[in-house]
Amino acid sequence: MYISNWVFRPAPGTHAEVVQNSQEFKRLWEKHGANECHLLNLQGGDVGCMSFIAQFDNAEGYGKANDAIVADTEFQELMAKTSALGGEWVRHNLARALF
């Protein structure tokens, strides 16, 4: 399993829009090859942040999906829409399952 994990802090008052937009991100990532996508509320050190994860069989699957999605005009428009909401990108991690 290979996971792409985006951690971000939404702007105050935008939770409903973040959830709605994340459902669209899920649809697009799965269209381009993700096995599953999830939006998570984080606790602990990243309290107040959210995480969007997309899961793939392997790094090759992620690479192919990533190449396809960044060329998708619908994805580009959604990125512009979500950027206009404000908020803060915290980090992006890629993780490979060991077992």
N, C-alpha and C positions, 0 to 999 in steps of 0.2 A: 504494500500500500504506500502511496505517496500523497502527501497532504500539502496544499498551499493554504496558508493561514494569514489573513489580513487582520490586524488589530487596529482599532480606531476609537476615538472619543467623539461621539456625536455632539453637535451643537445643542444647547439647551432648547427644549421645546420641539425637537424634530424626530422624536422616537417613532411616531406613526409613519412618517415619510421614510425613515430609515428601514423600517420593517417592510413597507410596501416596495421600495426600491430593491431591497435585498431579495425579495421574491422574484423580481425581474432578473437580477443577477444570477440567481439559482437557475432559472429557466434557460438563460443564455449559456451559462457554463455547462449545463447538462446537454444542451443542444450541441455543443462543441466537444463533448466527450467526458465530462466529469461523471463519475458513478453516483456520487451523492454530494449535496451541499447543505450546510447548516449555518444559521445565525445564532450566536450565543451571547448572553449577557455574562460578563466576567466579574469575578469577585476576587478578593485577595489583593495582591500588589497592583493589579490593573482595574480596581474597582471604578465603576463609572464608564468603563470601556466596553465595547462589543467586539466580537470576533466573527468574521465570515470565513468558513472553511470550505474548500472544494477537495474532494477525494478522487484519486485516480489509481489505476492498477500499478503504475510505475512512472518513473521520471519521463520516459518517452511519451506516455499518454498525456502527461501534464504539458510537455513541450509542444506537442501537436495541438492540443486544445488552446494553449496560450497563443500560439502563432495564429490560429484561426480566429480567436475571439478579439484580439487587438485589431484585426482587419475588418471586423463586423461593424457596420455603421450604426446599427441599433445599440451595440455596446458603447460605442464612442459617444452617442447622444445621451445614454444613461449616465455615463461617467461625468459628462458636462452638467447634467441635471443634479447629480448628487454633490458635485463639487460646489455648486451654488448654494447648497444648504449650510455650508460652513463645516465646522467640526475639525478634527485633527487626526491625521494619519500617525499612528504610533510606531508600527513596525510591520514587516512582512517576513514570514518564516516559511521555509520549505522543510518538510520532515519526511524521512523514509522510515517505515516500520521495520524493525529488526525481527520481530516474531509476532 
